[in-house]
Amino acid sequence: MIPLKSLGDTFIFSKTDQKKITLHADLSLPQKQNLVWKAANLFFKKTRLTPSHSIQIQKKIPLGAGLGGGSSNAATTLLALNKLYGSPLSFQVLKKLALQLGSDVPFFLYNKPAYVGGRGEKIKPLKLPLKEWFLVLNPGFPISTPWAYDQWDKANRANSLTKKRGDVKNYTFFLKKGPWKNDFEKVIFTAYPQLEEAKQDLMRLGASMAGLSGSGPSLYGIFEKKSLAQKAAKYFDKQNWLVWVTQGRS
């Protein structure tokens, strides 16, 4: 039995006597290049408050995994600092700051499923009855997002699959076997064929849907039964993949 594990990072915000933002995290990037530091810096600039916080991050989301770890961390930082200082900024202002940090950062301000359009600024929250079981896989190595976008641009033939918004609202895409396609798969699977093999294994092991998460290298599989998700997780765990099993929530 593979235990259910959290895939969320933990933040600790501490007030300090120093008039600056101090970031504590086991990361290779210089502090001022980290999205969390950038988010905090944007908040203090916008509010004109004096920065005096230490931010400690306990990472669980792998770096360069295609799981939105950096973007969700940035959104969390904006929300947390705004709450700590008595909500000086409206949600709409926070959303504008988030967009400055990255196109997918505003989505993580909502903490719920959403239909996203434009450059990431058009967000329509959705209520989906997610009862299925999700298996998230990570092979243990990162993929650079800029590199992935560069490869996609060079390929210039992604064969995009456009889903009608109604399909998302009506939840029908979860009930069909394998209808989704991630445009990144064409270029990522070419460079990393083991990821395509893993997707095929997920479908073979009973997933109703499977695919690349973001620009990879993580993958996901959606299972109707917990037992099937656990069986697939055990299969990949034996191959030294990082695995997480969780149940969807609306």
TAURMO-V942906 format. One record per residue. N is the residue number from 0. RES is the residue in one letter. SS is DSSP state (H for helix, E for strand, L for the rest). PHI is phi in whole degrees, 0 to 359 (999 if undefined). OMEGA is omega in whole degrees, 0 to 359 (* if undefined). Layout:
n,res,ss,phi,omega
N,RES,SS,PHI,OMEGA
N,RES,SS,PHI,OMEGA
//
This chain:
n,res,ss,phi,omega
0,M,L,999,176
1,I,L,276,181
2,P,L,292,174
3,L,L,290,184
4,K,L,233,178
5,S,L,283,177
6,L,L,248,181
7,G,L,262,173
8,D,L,280,179
9,T,E,248,179
10,F,E,247,172
11,I,E,232,179
12,F,E,260,181
13,S,E,233,177
14,K,E,287,179
15,T,L,230,177
16,D,L,272,181
17,Q,L,276,182
18,K,L,270,179
19,K,L,195,176
20,I,E,263,177
21,T,E,243,182
22,L,E,252,177
23,H,E,243,180
24,A,L,201,179
25,D,L,276,184
26,L,L,232,183
27,S,L,277,182
28,L,L,289,170
29,P,L,300,186
30,Q,H,310,186
31,K,H,285,175
32,Q,H,265,181
33,N,L,282,182
34,L,H,298,178
35,V,H,294,179
36,W,H,296,179
37,K,H,298,179
38,A,H,295,179
39,A,H,296,180
40,N,H,298,178
41,L,H,298,181
42,F,H,299,183
43,F,H,291,176
44,K,H,294,182
45,K,H,292,182
46,T,H,274,185
47,R,L,61,174
48,L,L,276,179
49,T,L,279,179
50,P,L,291,180
51,S,L,205,182
52,H,E,227,170
53,S,E,257,180
54,I,E,241,179
55,Q,E,253,180
56,I,E,242,173
57,Q,E,257,188
58,K,L,281,169
59,K,L,235,178
60,I,L,285,181
61,P,L,300,178
62,L,L,284,178
63,G,L,60,187
64,A,L,260,185
65,G,L,77,182
66,L,L,248,178
67,G,L,71,181
68,G,H,300,181
69,G,H,294,181
70,S,H,293,179
71,S,H,293,176
72,N,H,297,180
73,A,H,295,179
74,A,H,296,178
75,T,H,300,180
76,T,H,298,179
77,L,H,299,181
78,L,H,295,183
79,A,H,293,180
80,L,H,296,179
81,N,H,297,179
82,K,H,290,181
83,L,H,298,182
84,Y,L,258,173
85,G,L,79,176
86,S,L,56,178
87,P,L,289,182
88,L,L,247,176
89,S,L,287,179
90,F,H,298,180
91,Q,H,296,177
92,V,H,291,177
93,L,H,301,180
94,K,H,297,178
95,K,H,293,177
96,L,H,296,180
97,A,H,299,181
98,L,H,295,177
99,Q,H,293,183
100,L,H,275,181
101,G,L,167,185
102,S,L,295,181
103,D,L,261,181
104,V,L,291,180
105,P,H,303,180
106,F,H,305,185
107,F,H,285,174
108,L,H,289,188
109,Y,L,272,180
110,N,L,57,177
111,K,L,198,177
112,P,L,301,181
113,A,E,203,172
114,Y,E,267,186
115,V,E,242,179
116,G,E,222,181
117,G,L,65,176
118,R,L,262,183
119,G,L,114,184
120,E,L,270,180
121,K,E,265,186
122,I,E,234,178
123,K,E,239,180
124,P,E,301,181
125,L,L,235,173
126,K,L,252,182
127,L,L,249,179
128,P,L,281,185
129,L,L,282,179
130,K,L,246,182
131,E,L,289,178
132,W,E,255,184
133,F,E,248,174
134,L,E,248,178
135,V,E,252,181
136,L,E,241,173
137,N,E,220,185
138,P,L,283,178
139,G,L,98,175
140,F,L,229,181
141,P,L,269,170
142,I,L,232,180
143,S,L,291,179
144,T,H,298,177
145,P,H,303,178
146,W,H,297,181
147,A,H,298,178
148,Y,H,294,179
149,D,H,296,179
150,Q,H,294,179
151,W,H,296,179
152,D,H,298,181
153,K,H,292,180
154,A,H,294,173
155,N,L,55,177
156,R,L,207,188
157,A,L,282,183
158,N,L,52,185
159,S,L,301,175
160,L,L,253,182
161,T,L,261,178
162,K,L,260,176
163,K,L,292,180
164,R,H,302,180
165,G,H,299,178
166,D,H,299,180
167,V,H,292,182
168,K,H,298,184
169,N,L,274,173
170,Y,L,71,187
171,T,H,291,183
172,F,H,291,178
173,F,H,282,185
174,L,H,263,179
175,K,L,256,183
176,K,L,274,173
177,G,L,62,183
178,P,L,275,188
179,W,L,273,173
180,K,L,222,175
181,N,L,262,183
182,D,L,303,180
183,F,L,290,186
184,E,H,300,182
185,K,H,302,182
186,V,H,271,182
187,I,H,290,180
188,F,H,292,177
189,T,H,294,181
190,A,H,280,183
191,Y,L,229,184
192,P,H,300,179
193,Q,H,295,178
194,L,H,287,177
195,E,H,295,177
196,E,H,297,180
197,A,H,293,177
198,K,H,298,179
199,Q,H,297,178
200,D,H,295,178
201,L,H,300,179
202,M,H,293,179
203,R,H,295,182
204,L,L,274,171
205,G,L,111,178
206,A,L,291,175
207,S,L,279,175
208,M,E,215,175
209,A,E,204,179
210,G,E,179,178
211,L,E,282,177
212,S,L,268,181
213,G,L,58,178
214,S,L,263,175
215,G,L,80,8
216,P,L,270,181
217,S,L,293,176
218,L,E,232,176
219,Y,E,227,172
220,G,E,225,180
221,I,E,248,185
222,F,E,238,179
223,E,L,286,182
224,K,L,239,178
225,K,H,299,182
226,S,H,298,179
227,L,H,291,178
228,A,H,297,179
229,Q,H,294,179
230,K,H,296,179
231,A,H,294,179
232,A,H,298,179
233,K,H,296,179
234,Y,H,300,182
235,F,H,284,178
236,D,H,299,179
237,K,L,292,178
238,Q,L,264,176
239,N,L,68,170
240,W,L,278,170
241,L,E,279,185
242,V,E,230,174
243,W,E,223,177
244,V,E,240,179
245,T,E,209,178
246,Q,E,259,179
247,G,L,294,176
248,R,L,220,182
249,S,L,276,*
//
